């Protein structure tokens, strides 16, 4: 088991890629802590995965909630070996339609939340720990209409992996980015700022641009998370892995 007796904290671990990551980490021997806003889905995750998992309710935008997360984690498990800053949202609007409230919501969860998740975890991270941030396969590389702020936050996260890895080098804490392609998760059916019709058309257009002509699965993303969390990736530092069906690399033809 690749994570036997390792302690892993996963934000946004109560659904989608986060929940699939919880499951594969547990299968590989990890002691897992999940953090999310929705009490009902947290409780469901504990029932489904179980086996001593700790679930903490809170919001990555609230620094006091993050303090509580890591305090409770330390009380139960002491030090942290793996930190997955997975919490994030995808909402879209045109430049003309963007509001300050929407701007702040996306930035506060995707960028501020990721940054302070790592900062607040720092006293509890074991030397040599693995930190995994979550980007997006091509959002920070290709200009797409409606995605200005979402893409900017993912570019910021990509940058953080480099700068934080450099800063934490004396402790051999490696910070890397997992950048999934479009994945079949509950986020596809949530309110992302667009009508259901427009959302479905955009999703279909993206699928048609993926060389493999399908969505990724949460389980496929979780396998990449396991690689970055485990000793298999000890020579990866400040880098990005993009399980995206070839989206950012290959012409669909």
C-alpha positions in Angstrom: 0.0 0.0 0.0 1.5 3.3 -1.2 0.2 5.5 1.7 0.3 3.0 4.6 -0.1 5.0 7.9 0.3 8.3 6.1 -2.1 11.2 7.2 -3.8 12.9 4.3 -6.0 16.0 4.4 -8.3 16.6 1.4 -10.3 19.8 1.1 -13.5 19.4 -1.1 -13.2 15.7 -0.2 -16.9 15.1 0.0 -17.7 14.7 -3.7 -16.4 14.3 -7.2 -12.6 14.0 -7.6 -12.1 14.7 -3.9 -14.2 11.8 -2.8 -12.6 9.5 -5.4 -9.2 10.6 -4.0 -10.4 9.8 -0.4 -11.4 6.3 -1.5 -8.1 5.5 -3.3 -6.0 7.0 -0.4 -7.9 4.8 2.1 -7.4 1.7 -0.1 -3.7 2.5 0.0 -3.5 2.7 3.8 -3.9 6.4 4.5 -5.6 8.0 7.5 -7.8 10.6 5.8 -9.3 13.9 6.9 -11.9 15.5 4.7 -13.1 19.1 4.7 -16.1 20.6 3.0 -19.0 23.0 3.3 -21.9 20.6 3.1 -22.6 18.6 6.3 -24.9 16.1 4.5 -22.3 15.1 1.9 -19.6 14.9 4.5 -21.6 12.5 6.6 -22.4 10.5 3.5 -18.8 10.2 2.6 -18.0 9.0 6.1 -20.7 6.4 5.9 -19.5 5.2 2.4 -15.7 5.2 3.2 -15.7 5.0 7.0 -13.0 3.3 8.8 -11.9 6.1 11.2 -12.0 8.9 8.7 -12.3 12.4 10.2 -14.7 14.9 8.6 -14.6 18.6 9.4 -17.2 21.0 8.1 -16.0 24.5 7.0 -15.2 26.9 4.2 -11.7 27.4 2.7 -12.6 31.1 2.5 -12.8 31.3 6.2 -9.3 31.3 7.8 -10.8 30.4 11.2 -12.4 27.3 9.7 -9.0 26.3 8.3 -7.4 26.8 11.7 -10.0 24.5 13.2 -9.5 21.9 10.4 -5.8 21.6 11.2 -6.2 21.8 14.9 -8.6 18.9 14.9 -6.4 17.0 12.5 -3.4 17.4 14.8 -5.4 16.3 17.8 -6.4 13.1 16.1 -3.3 12.3 13.9 -0.5 14.7 14.9 1.4 15.5 11.7 0.3 15.6 8.0 2.0 13.7 5.2 -0.2 14.7 2.3 -2.3 17.8 1.7 -4.7 18.0 -1.2 -6.1 21.5 -1.8 -9.0 20.3 -3.9 -11.8 22.7 -3.0 -12.8 24.8 -6.0 -15.6 26.2 -8.1 -16.2 26.8 -11.8 -18.5 29.8 -12.7 -18.5 31.7 -15.9 -19.7 35.0 -17.3 -18.8 37.6 -19.9 -16.6 40.5 -19.1 -19.6 42.9 -19.3 -21.7 40.7 -17.0 -19.1 40.0 -14.3 -20.0 41.3 -10.9 -17.6 42.1 -8.0 -19.4 39.4 -5.9 -18.8 36.7 -8.5 -15.2 37.8 -9.0 -14.6 37.6 -5.2 -16.4 34.2 -4.9 -14.2 32.6 -7.6 -11.0 34.1 -6.4 -11.6 33.5 -2.7 -12.3 29.8 -3.2 -9.9 28.9 -6.0 -6.9 31.1 -5.2 -7.1 32.5 -1.7 -8.5 29.2 -0.4 -5.7 27.2 -1.9 -3.0 29.6 -0.7 -4.2 29.8 2.9 -4.9 26.0 3.0 -1.2 25.5 2.5 -0.2 28.3 4.8 -2.4 27.2 7.7 -1.3 23.6 7.3 2.4 24.5 7.3 3.1 24.0 11.1 1.5 20.5 10.8 3.2 19.3 7.6 5.9 16.8 8.1 9.2 17.5 6.4 9.1 15.8 3.0 5.3 16.1 2.8 3.5 16.2 -0.5 1.2 19.1 -1.3 -1.2 18.8 -4.3 -2.9 21.8 -5.7 -5.7 21.5 -8.3 -5.5 23.4 -11.6 -7.3 22.8 -14.9 -5.9 21.1 -18.0 -6.0 24.0 -20.4 -7.8 26.9 -18.7 -4.6 28.7 -17.9 -3.1 28.1 -21.4 -5.9 28.8 -23.9 -8.2 31.8 -24.0 -11.8 30.8 -24.0 -14.8 33.2 -23.8 -16.6 33.5 -20.4 -13.7 32.0 -18.4 -11.6 35.1 -17.6 -11.5 34.9 -13.8 -11.8 31.1 -13.5 -8.8 30.8 -15.9 -6.8 33.5 -14.0 -7.3 31.6 -10.7 -6.0 28.4 -12.2 -3.0 30.2 -13.6 -2.4 31.6 -10.1 -2.5 28.1 -8.7 -0.1 26.8 -11.3 2.3 29.6 -10.3 1.9 28.8 -6.6 3.3 25.3 -7.1 6.5 26.7 -8.4 7.0 29.5 -5.8 5.9 27.5 -2.8 8.1 24.6 -3.8 11.0 26.9 -4.0 10.2 28.5 -0.6 9.7 25.1 1.1 12.7 23.4 -0.4 14.7 23.5 2.9 12.0 21.2 4.3 11.8 19.1 1.2 8.0 19.7 0.9 7.1 19.3 -2.7 4.2 21.2 -4.1 2.7 20.0 -7.4 -0.4 20.6 -9.5 -2.9 18.1 -10.8 -4.8 19.7 -13.7 -7.7 17.5 -14.7 -9.5 17.7 -18.0 -13.3 17.9 -18.1 -14.4 15.2 -15.6 -17.7 13.6 -15.0 -18.4 15.1 -11.5 -21.4 16.8 -9.8 -20.0 20.2 -10.8 -21.3 19.6 -14.3 -24.9 19.8 -13.1 -24.4 22.7 -10.6 -25.1 26.4 -11.1 -22.0 27.7 -12.9 -23.5 31.0 -14.0 -24.8 29.7 -17.3 -28.2 28.3 -18.4 -28.4 24.5 -18.6 -28.6 24.7 -22.4 -25.5 26.8 -22.8 -23.6 24.7 -20.2 -24.5 21.5 -22.0 -23.4 23.0 -25.4 -20.1 24.1 -24.0 -19.5 20.7 -22.3 -20.3 18.9 -25.6 -17.9 21.2 -27.5 -15.1 20.4 -25.1 -15.8 16.7 -25.3 -15.5 16.9 -29.1 -12.2 18.7 -28.7 -10.8 15.9 -26.5 -8.8 13.4 -28.6 -10.2 10.5 -26.6 -13.7 11.9 -27.2 -15.0 11.4 -23.7 -15.0 12.9 -20.2 -12.5 11.8 -17.6 -13.6 9.9 -14.5 -13.0 10.9 -10.9 -11.2 7.5 -10.5 -8.8 8.4 -13.2 -8.0 11.7 -11.6 -7.6 10.0 -8.2 -5.0 7.6 -9.6 -2.9 10.6 -10.6 -3.5 12.1 -7.1 -2.1 8.9 -5.6 1.0 9.1 -7.7 1.7 12.7 -6.5 0.9 11.8 -2.9 3.2 8.7 -2.8 6.9 8.1 -2.8 6.6 7.5 -6.5 6.7 11.2 -7.2 9.6 12.3 -4.9 11.5 13.8 -7.8 8.5 15.9 -8.9 8.8 19.5 -7.7 6.7 22.5 -8.7 5.4 20.6 -11.8 2.0 19.8 -13.3 0.4 16.6 -14.3 -2.6 16.9 -16.6 -4.8 13.8 -17.1 -6.9 15.4 -19.8 -7.3 12.8 -22.6 -4.8 14.7 -24.7 -6.8 18.0 -24.7 -3.9 20.4 -24.1 -1.4 18.4 -26.2 -3.0 16.7 -29.2 -5.1 18.0 -32.0 -8.4 16.1 -32.0 -8.1 15.8 -35.8 
